Amino acid sequence: MTKQTSSNAIRKEIESITSRSYRDIVSLLPKDRMPIGFFCPLVPEELIHAAGALPFRLMGTSVQITHAQAHLPPYCCHLVKASLESLLQGELHFLKGIVFCQTCDSMQGLSDIWARQGIVPLHFNLMIPTHLDSEYARPYLRAEMKRFKDFLESNVGKISSRELKASIRLFNRIRKRLGEIYQLRRTSMAQIPGDYFARIIRAGYWMDRVRYLELLEGLIDSLPTQTEAGDSLVPIYLTGNMIHADTYFSLIEDAGAIVVQDDLCSGARTFRLMVAEGRDPLEALIERYFQSFFCPTKYMGPQAHINTLLKEVEDSKAKGVIFLLYKYCEACFFDYPDLKSALEARGISTLLLEVEDPSQAMEQLKIRIQAFVEMLSPL
């Protein structure tokens, strides 16, 4: 098989799974692993995988809201509304379990509403501590991880130390390969345009992870060794929520820019969740949450988010930062003024895009992104 043939086959498989509705994805899921849904990367996928299940991340796909408004106030983000709508429309009946994480008020409220529907058999609330700089955070999180492990073993399957170590290695390798693809995109955008790149990320949350790793490695091997540097493209750093819809990356590239790095919680932010191998696996899973700032719903000191963002923007050599934030996301908007001020104090321009359903209001976003990129472009 030639490199081009291999690349085409990989793209076809990735687009096959990411172009389907939740209901239609079922036929492509591994038959030997029960699907366990989750929303937040603070949920340890490694534990779910080691128990013999398939971690399946809900990502707020585009859906017409016709049922959810009877259960939710209007000031909830698209992820909350769209996920409940998908459940009520019967799109998520294939899930055998769901794991909620202690993050924002809307997500905690959704957990109660979800449980009352009685549709998904297994339901678990993982209580990640908010003040990660507290002396009580580690023992608290240790107890929660043990409670989650016991829940999985009682309802899904035994989690041996060997299996957990194997799952940790698998997910570490996936994050490493995704990091390589982020780097390669800077000189191979023609082979991995933005819409395809977004699909690559989404596929990794829905398909068998062993197969996904094979696709990532095959994709890296299939890319040409000689490429042209995209020096004419304006390098952009993208930060915000879990928004890996095709549209946003395409709009940025159509404006003459490229996302060289992001801090999306479905994207490069997860690279900070690497797990130390060679030590007790459960302790390693616990410790990773204290290594660096991860999520605006968690607190690690007043400068943690600012310092992390400034360093990553500097390392990426981005000329501008786009904040892509879900409407009504209080945690992100509380941090935004300080982050904007810190960036602009370093001479880095910013643009705030407040979005809801990724299929709507694209023309206004297109104009604003084009104007921002033109401002950053050399004369």
N, C-alpha and C positions, 0 to 999 in steps of 0.2 A: 504494500500500500504506500503510495507516494505521500509526501508531506501535505500536498494540497488536498488529496483525497481524504486523508485522515482529518484535516482541519474541517472539511465540509461535513464529514460524518459526525464529528463532535458537535458542530454548530446545529446540525439537524436534530440531534438528540436533545440538546439543551433547549432549543426552541420548541420542541415537541411538548416538553413538560411545562414550560413557562407560558405557553399560549393557551393552556386549558383552564377551565374553571376549577374550583376546588372539587366539585362533584365529579368532573371528568378525569381528575388526576388519579383517582383511586385505582384505575386499571394499570397504572404505571408504577405503583408503589410495591416494594418487596412484600411478597406474600408471607414470609416467615417472621415478620416484625410488625407488631401492633403499632399503629400510629398514635403517638402522644403529642397533643398540641401544646404549644407555648408561645408567648409573645415577646419575651425579653431575654437578651443574651446573658443576663444575670442568672438565669436558670441554667444549671450545668448540664449541657447536652451529653457530656461524657457519661454521667450517671444513668441517664435514660438509655443511652446506647448500650452501656455495659449490662443493663438489665435485660437486653434482648429486644428492646422496642425501637421504633423509628422516631426520633425527635422531628416534629413537623411544625415549622414556625409560621404563624399567621401574620400576614404582612399588609392587611388593609387593602385588598384589591378593589378595583372600581366596581361598585354595585349600586343600583338604584335603591335608595332608602325608602321603604314602604311600611316596615313593621317596627323598626328599632325605636322610632320616635315615640312610640307608646310606652316605652320603658326608660328612656333616657331624657335628661334635660338637653336643651339645644346647644349648650356650651361644652360639648364633648368633642374630642378630636376625631378625625376621620378613621383612625385605626379602631377606636372603640366602637363607633357607630357602624362601620362597615363589617367588623367581625361579628357583632351581634346580629346584624342583618343577615349575614351569611348563615349563621346558626339557625335563625328563625325561618329562613327560606329553604332549609333542608340541605344546604351545601356541605355541612360539616358533620353529617350523621356518621360518616366513616370513622371519625375519631373515637378511640377507646378511652381516652383520658385527656385532661387539660390541666396545665400547670400555670397558675398565676403567681406573680411576683409582687412584693410590696414596693411599689414605685409611686405613681401619682394617685390622687384621690379618685380620678375617673376610672382608672384601671382596677383599683380596689373595689369600687362600687360595681363595676362590671362583673367582678368575680361573684358577688352575691346574686346579681340578676341572672347570670349564666347558670349558677347552681340551682336556682328556683325552676328553671326550665326542665330539668331532669332528663335532658337529651343525651349528654355525654356521660357514660357510666362512672368514670373515675374523675375526681376533682381534688386538687391539692393547692394550698396556698403556701408558697415558700416565702418566709419572712426574712428577707435580707436586711440587716441593720442599716439605719440611715446614717448615723454618725460613725463612719469607718475609722475615725481618729480616736474613738473612745477606747478606754482600757477594757471595756466590757464587750466590744464588738466581736473579737475573735472567739471567746467562749460562747457567745450567743450564736454566732454563725456556725460554729462547730456543732452545737446542739441541733440547729435547724437542718444542717446537712445530714446528720445522723437520722433525724426524723424523716427526711425525704428519702434517704436510702432504705430505711425500714419500710416506708410506704411502697416503694417500688418493688422491694423483695416480697412483700405480702401480696401484691396485686399483679406484678408483671413477671419477675424472675429473679433468681439468686444473682447477686453481684459479688463475684469473687475478686480478690485482689489482682489476680492475673488478668481477668477480663477488663477490669477498670484501667489497669496500666495500658492494655492494648488499645482501649478507646481513647485514652489520653494521647497516646502516640499518634493515632489516626487523626484526631482533631488538630493536634499540633502541626502535623504534616499538611493538612488542608490549609491552615492559616499561613503556613510558610509559603506554599505554592500560590495562594492568592496574593501574598505580598510580592512575589516575583512577577505575577501578571500585572499588578499595579505598576511596577517598574518598567516592564516591557511595553506597556501601553504608551509610554512617553515617546517611543520611537516606532511603534507598530500600530498606530491608531487606525490605519487603513485596514489592518487585519482584525482589529478588535474595536470597532466603532462603539460609541456610547450606548446605543440601544442594545447591542449584543452584550456589552460589558455588564449592563444592568441585569440582563437575563442570566448571565453566568453567576452573578451573586445570588439571585433569587433561587436558581436551580439547586444551589447548595443547601438550602433550607428545606427542600421538599423531596429530594431523592435519596436513595441509598448512599450513605457516605463513602463506602468503599468504592462504589462505581464512580461517585463524584470525584474522588481523588484521582482515579484512573483518567477521567476526562481532563482534569486540570493538567496532569503530567503529559498527556497526549497533546493537549493544546500548546503547552510550552515547547514541546519537542517539534511541533509542526510549524512554528513561526520561523520566518526566514532569518538567517544569521546576519545578513546585511540589510539594514533598513535606513531610511532617510530620517534624520532628526527633524522633529516638528518645531523648528526654531521660529517659524512664522506664527505659531499658535500662542495665544496668551495663556500662561499657566495660572490655573485657578485652584484654590483650596475650597472644598465644599464641606460645610459643617451643618449639623442639625439632627433631625429625627430619623426614623427608619423609613427612608424614602428611596427605594431602588426601583422606581418606575422608569420605563424606557425614555419617557418624554423629557425629563429634566436634563439628562445627560446629552440628549440629542439637541435640545435648544441651546445649550452652552456651546456645543461643537459647531452648530450651524452659525453661531455668532462669531466664530473664529477663535475660540478658546478650547482648552482641554483641561479636564479635571486631573491634576497630577497627584492629588492626594485628597482624602476625605476624612471626616470625623463623624460619618453617619453611623448610627448604632446598628445598622444592618451591614455595614461595610468595614472600613479599615479600623474603626474603633475596636472591633473584636480581636484585632491583632494583639491588643494589650491583655488578652485572656490566655496567653500562652501559659502552659502548666509545667512546672519543674518536674522533670523525669528523674528517676533514680532515688526517690524518697517515698514515704508513705503516700499512696495516691490520694486518699481523702484529705489528708492534711495539705497536700499540694493544691488541690482544688480550692480549699479554703483560703490559702495564703495568696493566691493570685489576685483576689479582690483588693488587696492592700498594697499592691505593687505600684499602681499609678492611678491617676484620676480616670474614671470610666464613664460616669453617668451624672447628669445634673440633678437627678433625684437623690444622689448620695453626697455626703459632705466629708471632705478630707482636709479642710482648712480653707481660709478665704482666698488663697492664691492658687490653689491646686488646679482649677480649671483654666485660669488665665495662663499659668506657666506652661501647662501641657499644650495648650493651643498655640501659644507664641513659639514654642520650640518646634512643633511640627510644621507650622507655616514657614518658619525660617529654614528648616531642613528641606522642605519641598521646593523652595525658591519660587513660591507662588507670588504673583504680582497683586492679587486681590483675593478677598475671601467673600464667598456667598453664603449667607445664612439661609438655609432652606428649612423652615420651621412649620410644623403643623399648627394650624389655627387652634387656639385655646390651649396650647401646651404651656401651662404655667411655669413648669420647672425650667424649660428652655428660655422663656421670655424673662424670667427673673434674672437669669445670668447674662442675657444679651447686652444690656447697657454697659456693664463692666467689661465684657469681652470686646465690644465695639470700641470703647475708649482706649483700651490697652493696645489694640491693633492699630488704630489711627495715630496713637502716640508714637508708634514705630514707623509711621508713614505708609501703612498698608490700608488701601481703600477697601470698603465693605459695602455689601448690598444685602438688604433683608428682603426675602421672599416669603410671604405668609400664604400657605397653600392648604387645600382640603383634598377633594377627590382629584387624583392625578390625571383624570381624563377631562377636566374642566378648566375653563378660564386660561387657556394656553396663549392666546394672542397677547394679552396684557403682559404676561410673563416674558414672552418672546421679545417684546419691545423694550422692556426694562433691562433684560439681560444683554441685548444688543447695545444699548446705550452704555451700560457699564463696561462692556468689553472694549468698545470704541474709546472710552475714556482712558483705559489702561494701555491701549495700543500705542506703539511708538509712531511718531509723525513721519 
